[in-house]
């Protein structure tokens, strides 16, 4: 299997680099470098720049206005954006768009897809519930048919950007008389509907992107059902494949590795840079090898996808390896800060003006990063769930 890039891939990578050098605003780049929490306008600015250049919808087919890029091209694009410290692509778009392309009606595609190019509509994901996170099939949010609509009651949690969102794609239970996975449907819910209450969840670093969403007798037209009733589990698995494959995050791992190299040279212990410490060099070398192995594994999975032979556990394996690697990278970054790592300023993370020397601000960013990254082995399916899926596949 040839894992090297061909001439066309290298040309595409150079094109992406040139675009980023010319069009990535420095204020956005500095926010990403300093791990400042990006606001809604920041993401909209970035997506509109991509749309202006004609690069909207990297994961979408050309038929629906996307780029039709190969999986390798999407990997190259994400990697170069991460290394240039650009804002990430809003992940929900690369979930709901493939779902609508594959399962949506012509009317749903015509209604929803065009406004996504420039983030004219924001989406959130209504999957997890207080009693149904990793065991997603245990969800209890109910949808009962009444005439030409469903009446939905339930409680979703850990809903990223629900407070910004216009729509939610959600899993609901439409049949309690069958096996759990067979009674679930996939619906689109207008977040302005009467009966919806959004409450913030403040994360460990003190910032707000997570929410609880309460649904009390919310009416949803039957036209907002995606696919067949009681067949939502098939769509859920399809979408989670996109989510976990995206979580391979090779570019992000490479960016964190860049920060590790910088931190080991900019921080000192007893008058000498941390790079001079053999243990630190050993940890950094081990992480560099793991990042390279993770990249090769991702490339093998992409090559298998092209050949139509991808193992069903591949997204789980990539998510598992990536999330543990990200946590170990951020652990080294935190360790480099030494005693200053105990002095975390939430205001700086939230983008407020705070007078600090450059190294102190950098330390605050590294600590914020460490705190925030504790969640990566939980969301999108816990580490234990990914190991179980992988074990069942190869047992």
N, C-alpha and C positions, 0 to 999 in steps of 0.2 A: 504494500500500500504506500503510495507516494503522498507524504504529508507536507511537501514543500509547495510554495505558491508558484504559479506559472507567470508568464510575462503579463498576461491580462490582469491577474490579481495584483501584481506589483504596480502596474499602471493605475489600477483603481485605488490602491492604498495611497499612492502619490497624489492622486486627485483629491482624496479626502483630506490629506494633510494640507494641501494648498487651500482648500475651502476653509478649513479651520483657522489657518494662519491669517486669512484675509477677512473672515466674517465673524469669528467668535468675539463678542464684545469683551473688553478687558475687565469691566466691572463684574460680569457674570463669571469669568474665569477666576477672578480673585475670590469671589464668594465660594466657589467650589474648592479652591485651594485651601481656604481657611475653614472649610466645613461649616459655613454659615447656612442656616436653614433657608432654603429657597422658597419664595412666595409664589403665589399663583401667577402673578405678572411675569416673573422670571421665566417660568416654564412656557408661558404663552409667547414671550419674546423669542425664545429659542426655537420653538416649533414654527413660528412664522418666518424666521430666517431660513429654516430648512425648506419650508414651502415656497418661499420666494426663489430659492435656488432650484426648485423642482425635485427636492429629495424627501417629500412627505411620504409616509407610509412605507418604510423599508421592508416590512414583513408582509405587505399586502400584494395581491396579484395586480398586474397591469390592467386587467379587466375592470377593476374597481378603483383605478386612479393611483395605485401604488407603484413601486419601483420594480417589482418582480425580481428582486435580487435573490441570488442563491444564498443558502445558509452560510457559506464561507464569506460571501460579500458582506452579509449582515454582521458576521463576526469581526471582519476587518473594520467595518464602519464603527461598530461599538468600541472596539479596542482603541482606534485612533482618537475617538471622542473622549474616552476615559483618559488616555495619556495626555491629551491636550487640556484636560480639566474642564470639559464642557458639561453642561447639565445633561443628565440622562434623559433618554426618551421616556415620556410618560408610559409606564408599563401597561396600564389598562388598555391602551389603544392596541397594543400588540396581542391582547387577549380577546377583546370583544370583536375586533374587526375580522380575524380569521374565523371566529364562530359565526358571525353573520354571513361571511362569504360562503361558508360550508353548509350552514343550516337555515339561514334566514330566508324569508319570502322575498320576492322581488320588491314588494312594497316596503318591507323593512330595510332592505339595502338602500333603496332610493331615499328613504326618509332619514336614515341615521348616518350613513357613511360619508356623504359630502361634508358635513359640518365638523367631522373629526380631523380633517386635514390641518386646520388652523386652530384647533382646540376651541371651536365655537361652542362645543358641548363637552362637558367633563363627565367622566364615568367613574363609578366606584364598584367594587366587587362585593356582593352580598352572599358570601359563602359561610364563614365561621359564625357559630353561635356559642353562648356560654357553655352549653353541654355538647357541642359538636364542633370541635376544632380539627384535630388530627383524625378523629372518627367522624368524618364529614357526613356519612350516611345516616348518622343519628340525628340529623337536623329535624327540628320540630315546627318551624315556621309553616303555617298552613295556608293553603289557597283553596277556597271553596267556590265552585261555580254558582253564580246567581245571574241568570239571564245571559247578557252579552259581556259579562265581566267576571273576574275573580274578586273575592273579598279575602284580603291577606291579613293575617295576624301573626306576630312573632317578634323576635329580637335578634338582630345581627350585631356582631362585635368585632373589634379590631378592623373596622372599616376605614381603610386609608382614604383620606381626602373626601369623605362623605360631606363635610361642611362646605366644600367647594363644588360639589357635583350637581349636575342637572339630572342625571339618570343613574340608575343602579341596575346591573345585571345580577340576577339573584336565583338561587336554588330554593324552591318551595316544595312542600309536601302536598301532593294532590290526591294521594290514595294511601290510607293507613291499613288497608286490608291485605296488602301484598308484602313481599320481601322488601326491606327498607330501601334498597337501591332501585327497586322497580316502581316506586310510588313517588318519584321526584320529577319535577318539571323545571324548566329554565325560562324565566320571564324577565321582561324589561319593565322597570318601575320608574315613573316620573317622580323625582324627588320633591316636586312641588305639590304632590298629591296631599289632600287633607288626611290627617291621621299619622303622618310621619314626623317623628321627633328625633333630632340628632343631638347627642350629648358628647362633649369632648372627652378623650382619654389622654392625659398628659404622660408622655413617655419618660423613660429613666433620665434622659438628658434635659428634661424640663420643657421640651417643645411639643407642639401639637400638630400631628398629622393623622392620628388614630381617633376613632369615634365608636360610640354605640349608636345603633339605629333601631328605634322602636316603631313597629308598624301596627296600628290600631284601626282595624276595619278599613284598610286601604283598598280602594277600588282600582283594579287594573283591567283594561279591556282585553278580551280574549285575543284580539289582534296582536297583543304584545307577547304572546307565547311563541318561543323560538323552538322549532322542531315539533315533535309530537308530544302530547300530554303523557306524562309518566315515563318519558324517555330522556329526561334531563340528565341522568347519570352518565349516559354516553357522551353528551355534550360536555359535562363537567370534566370527565377524564380527558377529552380532547383538549379542553382549555388548559388544564393543569399541565399537560405535556408542553404547551407553549410557555407557561409560567416557569416551570422547573428548568426547561432548556435555557431560557433566558437567564435563570439564576446561575448558570455555569459561570457567567461573569468573568471571563478570562481577562478582559480589558481592565476591569476594576481591580482584580488581583495584581495585575502588572502595575497599576497606578499606586496601590498600597505598597508594593515592593519598592517603587521609586521613593516614596516617602520614607521607607525604612532605611534606604541607603543614605538619604539626606540627613535623617535624624542621627544615625550613627556617626556622622562626620561633623554635625553642627553642635552636638552635645558632648560635654567633657566630664571626666571623672578624675579628680586629683591632678588637674592640669593637662590631661591627655585626652584626645578624642576617644569616644567609645569604640571606634573602629580598631583601636590598638588592643582592645581586650579580646583575648582568644575565644572566650565563651560567646561574646556578642558576634564575632565573625562566624563562629560555627553555627549559631542560630540563623544568621542571615543567609549563609550558604545553603543550609537545609531548606529554608523557605524558598530560595531561588530555584532549587531543584524541584521542589513540590509544585511551584508555579509552572515550570516547564513541563513536568509530567502531566499536570492538569490540562495544559494547553494541548499536548499531544493526544490525550484521551478525548478531549473535545473534538479535535480534528478527526480522529478515528470515527467518532459517532457521526459527525457531519458526512464523512465519506460513506459510512454505512447507510445513512439516510438517502444519499444519492443513488445507492445501489438497491435500496428497498429492503435492506436486511437488518435494520436497527433492532437491537434487543429491547423488549418492552420496558425493561428496568433502566434504560439509558438515562432518561431525564432524572430519575432518582439518584443514580450514581453520580451524575454531574452536580446535582444540587448538594448532595452529601459532601462530596470532596470540596466543593467551592465554599460552602458555609463554614466548614471547619478550618479551611485555609484562611479565609478572611478573618476569622476570630484570632487565629495565631499571629497573623500579620499585625493586627491592631494591638495584640498583647505586647509584641515587641515594641511597637511605637509608644505605648504607654510606659513601658519599662524604661525607655530612653529618657523620659521626662524626669525621672528620679523624684525627689521630694516635691518638686513643683507640680507633679501630677495630682497632688491632693488638693490643689487650689483651682477648682473648676468655676469659671464664670459663665453662668447661663446667658447673661446679657450679650456677651460676645458671640455666642452661638446663634443668638436671635438677631444678630446684625446691628445691635446698638453700638453707638460710638463709645469706645472705651480706650483711654490713653494707656497704652502698654508698649514696652519695647518689643521688637520683632520676635525675639526668641520666646518671650512669655506668651505672645499671641499664638505662636506656632505650637507651643506646649498645650495651650488651652484647646486648640483644634484637635490635637492628637488625643487628648483625654476625652473630648466630646465624641470623637470617632469611636474610641474604645467602648464607652458607655452605650452608644447607640447600637454598636455591632453585636451586642449580646443577644439580640433578637433573631439573628439570621439562622440559627439552628432550630428555630421554632416556627417562623412563618413559612408558608408554602409547603407545610408538612414537616413535622419534627424529624430530627436525626433518627430517632427510634423507628419512625414510620418508614423512612427511606431505606434503612437497613432491612426491615422486614420485607418490603417490596422486592429488594434486590435478592434477599435470601430465597424467597419463594420462587423467583424467576429461575435461579440457577440450582435449585435443590434437585 
